[in-house]
Amino acid sequence: MKITDIHIYGYGKLTDFSLSDIQSFQVIYGENEAGKSTIMSFIHSILFGFPTKLQSELRYEPKDGAKYGGRLTAFFPGAGKAVIERVKGKAAGDVSVVLADGTRGGEELLSELLHHVDKSLFQSIFSFNIHGLQNINQMKGEDLGRYLFSAGSLGTDQLVTAENALQKELENRFKPNGKKPSLNVKLKQLKQLHQELKKAEQQNEQYWTLLHEKETLEKKITRMHDDQQHIQQELLRLKEWQEIFPLIAEERELKREREQFKDISFPADGLAMIEKLESLIHPLEARKTSLEARIGTLEKELEKNKPDHALLEKEPQINAAVEGIPLLEKLRQEESELSLKLANLSEEILILHEKLHLQTDERQLEAIDTSVFMKEKVNKAQMRHSRLLTKKQELDERFNEEKSALEDIESKMDGLKEQILTEAERAAIKEKLSLSADRHLLEKELQDTKERLLFLHKAEEIERKNSSEKRKQEKAQLFIFGILFAALSGWGLWSQTWVLAFAGLIGIAFCGFMVYKKQQGENDNFIKDEIRALAEKESLLMDKLKQPDIQHAAKLEAQLKRDSELQSQFLQYKFQLGLANEKYEKVIASFEKWEKEYADLDKEMIGLGNLLFLSVEISKSHLPEAFGLIEQLKALYREKNYVMERKAAAARGVKEKLIHFHSLKELLEEQQGSVQEVSYLLRKRLKEETEKHIKLAERKTKLYELKDEYSTVLAELGHFKKEYGQRLALAGTETAEEYREKGIAAQKLARLDEQIKQIAKQINMHSFSQDEIDQYMNVENPLLAIRALSEELNKLHDSIPTLQSSLAEVKYEIQLLEEGGTYAELLHKFALLKAEFEEEAREWAKYAAAKDILEKTISSFKNERLPKMLDKAEEYLSYLTNGNYVRIYPKEEGNGFLIESKEGPTFEAKELSQATAEQIYVSLRLALAMTIYGKHPFPIIIDDSFVNFDHVRTGKIISLLKNLPDRQILFFTCHKHLLSYFQQEQIKSVMKEKLPVQL
C-alpha cells in the first residue's frame, strides 16, 4: 500500500489542506504545532474511523465550522488506485471507497483492502513515535527486557502490561507466606472455625431435641394464628353480607314489577324524534312556496336582455387589433432606425477597406479563411516572433556576461602566475626544511609534556581533597576507638579487673601510634616529584624551539604552504576558464540557431499573409492586427445583410397590420376616422356587449341555483314525511296520539331499568361475586352466624398465650446452650466462609489459568514465529551498531532477550546503555513489520522517534529506512538538521496557518 495524496476538508486546526505526489520515502517537516501530529492522526482516522466520544483519543473536530473529514488516495497491490473519503456521520464517520475500475463500497470494502487489520494493530506495528523510546527511558532492570520482548512480539508493551496485571491480581488474592491477601485471611478463619465446631459437637444431641420441640410449638402457634385470621375474615364477610342483603331483596322486587311491561316495544328516543320531524317539515313547505315565485321572475328577465353574439365572436380579432397598435408604431419606428443603421454599416465597411488596402469584393472576402485554426496559426506565429525577439535580447545579455566572466578569470590567472614560486624555488625550500625535520618531533613532545602536566595537576588536586577527607575520617575513627579503650581501661581499674585495664592501655597506645604513622605518611608524595621533572622538561623543550634555525624553518614551511594554496587556486581558475570558454561557445552557437529560426518565421508569416490577401509589409509587422480587422470586416458584411432582412420584415409587418384593421371597420355603423378612433369605438362596443353577456350568465347561474335548491327542498320534504310514517309504523300505531301513549309506557319501563341498574351498582361496590351471593343466600339469619364465629374466635385467643409461654421456656433452654455459639450456627458460618473461600479460589484459578495461557502463547511464539523475526532484527541491529552486537535470542525462562556482542559475551537489556536499548527496540519493530506482518505492505509512519540519537546513529537508522524494500516510509519531524539526510524532492514542509510548500 502506498499513500499518494492527502486532502483534509477539516481536521483539527487544518482546513482545506492538501499534500500531493507523496514519495515512497516522504519527509514531512514542520515546526511544533504546525500540524504534523494532526496529519498522522488524520491518516489513522480515514483508514480506521474517527475516535468516538467515549474513547480517550483526540477527535480533532474543526472549531471553525469546516466539514469534518477528508480523503486519501492510495495504491493497493491487486486492487490498484483507491480514493478513500470519510466525513462526519455515524460514530466512526461515513466512509466511501472508489477503486480505479469504478467499484464503490464502504467499510466492508475498506476492511478487505486493509486485510481486516484494525487500528490498534496498525498503530502497534506500522506507526510508532517517540513515546515508544520514552518507555525504554523510564524502565529499569527486568522490566526493560520484558518490554523489548513484548515490542518484538506485538509491536507494543501489551504483553508486559497483561503479565504484570495478572501477577498483581494473583498476589492480591494469595501468597504462599502472606497474611494480608484475602485467601490467606479466609484460610486462617476457616482453621479457627473448624476448632470451635469440634467443641460444639459434644452438646449437639440435646440441642437438636430442643430445636425439634421449638419447631413443633412454632408450627402449632402459626396454625392457630392462621385459623384466627380465617375466622376474622369470615366475620368480616358476614357483616358485609348483612349490609347488602336488603339491596338484593329490593332488586328482586323491582325485577318482578318490570315483568308487567316486558311486551312493550318502542324506540328509545321515539317521542323526541317525532317532535323533531314535525319541526323540520313545516319550514320546508313554506320554503318550497317561496322558491317557486323567485324562479318565475328570473325566467321573465332572461327573455328581455340578449347580447350581440356576432360582435362577441369577433372579440379575439378586435383585442388583437387594438393591442397591436403599439406594435404597429414600433414596426414603423424600427423601419426608420434600420435605414439609418444600414447607412452607418456601409461607411464602416469603407473605412476598413481603406485600412487594409484590400481590393476585394464581398464574395472574395467571405472566402478568406478566418477560422479558429487560422487564428491559432497567426497567434502562434506572432508569439514565436515575440519569443525570438526576447530570446535575442537574452542572448545579447548572456554574450556580454560570458565575455566579462572570461576576461575576469584570465586577469586573475595572470595575477596568480606572478605570485607562484618556480619549481627551482620550491625545491630549494624543501631542501632547507629537510635539515630541520626535528622541529615537529619537538613540538609533539612539548604538547605531550603539557598534557601530562595538566593531568598531574588535576590528579594532585583530587588526591589532596581525598587525602584530607580520608585523614579526617581516620582521625575520627581513632579518636572514637581511643575513647572506647579509655573507658575499658577505666572500667578495669574501677572493677580491679587488671586484664581489661591492661588491654585498654594497649589500645590507647595503638591509636596514638597510628595517628603518628599517618602524619609521617603524608610527607611521601611522588606526584610532586613527577610534576617538577615534567616542568624542567617543558622548559628545556621550549628553549630548543626558540633556536634561530627552527624559527627560520617555520617561516619556510609557511611560505611553502602558501605557495601550495596559490597553485591549487590557479588550477581552480584554469578549470573555471575551460567552463567559461564552453559557455561562450554555446552562446555563439545559440546566435546562429536563432538567426535560422527567425528566417523560417519570416517565410511562414508571409505565407499566412498571402492566404489573407495582405501585402508583405503588413504580413511581417502587423499580421495579428490585420487578421482581426478582416474578421471585423466580415462581421460587418454579415450584420449589413441581417439589417437589410430586418428592414424588409418590418415593412411587411406594417402592411399586414393595416389590412387587418380595415377588415374590422365593417362591424361599426360609422366607418370613418383614424386607426386610433376606430380602435376606441371597437373597444367601447365590445365592452357593452360583454357586460350584457356577463349579466346573462349570472342570471342563468342564479336560476340554476334556485332550481337546484327547489329540487333539494322537495327531496328533503319527501324524506322527512317518509321517515315520519316509518316512525309511526315502527311503534305499531296509526296516529300521533297512539304513538305518544305508547311512548309514556316505554318511559316508565326505562325508569324501572335505571333503578335496577343503580341497585346493581351498589351491590357491585361490595367485594361479593355472584357465586358468593348464591352461597350466602342460604344464610337466613346473618346475626346468629356472626355470634357463633365470635365465640370460636375467643377460644383461639385464649389458647395462644399458653402455647407461647411453653415456647419461651424452650427458647430459654436453647439460649443456655448457645452462650458460646451453637453447633448449627458454627456449622453455618463454616459453610458460608468455605463457600466464600471456594468462590475466591475459583477467581484466583481463572487468573492463574490466564497467566498459564499467556506463558504458553509466549512459548509458542518463541518456538514458531520469533526465530524468523529475530534473524531480521539481528541483521538490522548489527548494521545500526557497526557490528558491535550480532545476535538477539530470547531467555529460556521469562520474557526478556539476551544480546550477544561481537567479542562473545552476552548481556541482558538492563546491562546495556540506553542508546543501545533504543536501537534494539527499533530493530525489533522494523523486523516485526517486515517478517511476521510482511504480508501486509502498509506504510511505516514515524513521528520524531530518533531525536535522542547522535549524528552517527541517526545516519545509520535513516540509511536503514531508505533501504527497506517495497515499503513506503512517512517520516514526520520538527528538527531542521535532519533534512540534510534527504533529497529536496523527498521533503514537504508544513507551515503554521499555511498550505504545504514543496522544498
Sequence and secondary structure as in RCSB ss.txt:
>XXXX:A:sequence
MKITDIHIYGYGKLTDFSLSDIQSFQVIYGENEAGKSTIMSFIHSILFGFPTKLQSELRYEPKDGAKYGGRLTAF
FPGAGKAVIERVKGKAAGDVSVVLADGTRGGEELLSELLHHVDKSLFQSIFSFNIHGLQNINQMKGEDLGRYLFS
AGSLGTDQLVTAENALQKELENRFKPNGKKPSLNVKLKQLKQLHQELKKAEQQNEQYWTLLHEKETLEKKITRMH
DDQQHIQQELLRLKEWQEIFPLIAEERELKREREQFKDISFPADGLAMIEKLESLIHPLEARKTSLEARIGTLEK
ELEKNKPDHALLEKEPQINAAVEGIPLLEKLRQEESELSLKLANLSEEILILHEKLHLQTDERQLEAIDTSVFMK
EKVNKAQMRHSRLLTKKQELDERFNEEKSALEDIESKMDGLKEQILTEAERAAIKEKLSLSADRHLLEKELQDTK
ERLLFLHKAEEIERKNSSEKRKQEKAQLFIFGILFAALSGWGLWSQTWVLAFAGLIGIAFCGFMVYKKQQGENDN
FIKDEIRALAEKESLLMDKLKQPDIQHAAKLEAQLKRDSELQSQFLQYKFQLGLANEKYEKVIASFEKWEKEYAD
LDKEMIGLGNLLFLSVEISKSHLPEAFGLIEQLKALYREKNYVMERKAAAARGVKEKLIHFHSLKELLEEQQGSV
QEVSYLLRKRLKEETEKHIKLAERKTKLYELKDEYSTVLAELGHFKKEYGQRLALAGTETAEEYREKGIAAQKLA
RLDEQIKQIAKQINMHSFSQDEIDQYMNVENPLLAIRALSEELNKLHDSIPTLQSSLAEVKYEIQLLEEGGTYAE
LLHKFALLKAEFEEEAREWAKYAAAKDILEKTISSFKNERLPKMLDKAEEYLSYLTNGNYVRIYPKEEGNGFLIE
SKEGPTFEAKELSQATAEQIYVSLRLALAMTIYGKHPFPIIIDDSFVNFDHVRTGKIISLLKNLPDRQILFFTCH
KHLLSYFQQEQIKSVMKEKLPVQL
>XXXX:A:secstr
 EEEEEEEEEETTEEEEEE S  SEEEEE  TTSSHHHHHHHHHHHHH    TTSSS     SS   SEEEEEEE
ETTTEEEEEEEES STT EEEEEETTS EE HHHHHHHTTT  HHHHHHHTEEEHHHHHHHHH  THHHHHHHHH
HHHHSSSHHHHHHHHHHHHHHHH  TT SSSHHHHHHHHHHHHHHHHHHHGGGHHHHHHHHHHHHHHHHHHHHHH
HHHHHHHHHHHHHHHHHHHHHHHHHHHHHHHHHGGGTT    TTHHHHHHHHHHHHHHHHHHHHHHHHHHHHHHH
HHHH    HHHHHTHHHHHHHHHTHHHHHHHHHHHHHHHHHHHHHHHHHHHHHHHHT    HHHHHHS  SHHHH
HHHHHHHHHHHHHHHHHHHHHHHHHHHHHHHHHHHHHHHHHHHHS  HHHHHHHHHHHHTTTHHHHHHHHHHHHH
HHHHHHHHHHHHHHHHHHHHHHHHHHHHHHHHHHHHHHHHHHHHTT HHHHHHHHHHHHHHHHHHHHHHHHTT  
HHHHHHHHHHHHHHHHHHHHTSHHHHHHHHHHHHHHHHHHHHHHHHHHHHHHHHHHHHHHHHHHHHHHHHHHHHH
HHHHHHHHHHHTT  HHHHHHSHHHHHHHHHHHHHHHHHHHHHHHHHHHHHHHHHHHHHHHHHHGGGSS   S H
HHHHHHHHHHHHHHHHHHHHHHHHHHHHHHHHHHHHHHHHHHHHHHHHHHHHHHHTT SSHHHHHHHHHHHHHHH
HHHHHHHHHHHHHHTSS  HHHHHHHTT S HHHHHHHHHHHHHHHHHHHHHHHHHHHHHHHHHHHHTTT  HHH
HHHHHHHHHHHHHHHHHHHHHHHHHHHHHHHHHHHHHHHTHHHHHHHHHHHHHHHTTTSEEEEEE SSSS EEEE
ETTS EEEGGGS HHHHHHHHHHHHHHHHHTTTTTS   EEEES  TTS HHHHHHHHHHHHT TT  EEEEE  
GGGGGGS GGGEEE  TTS  EE 
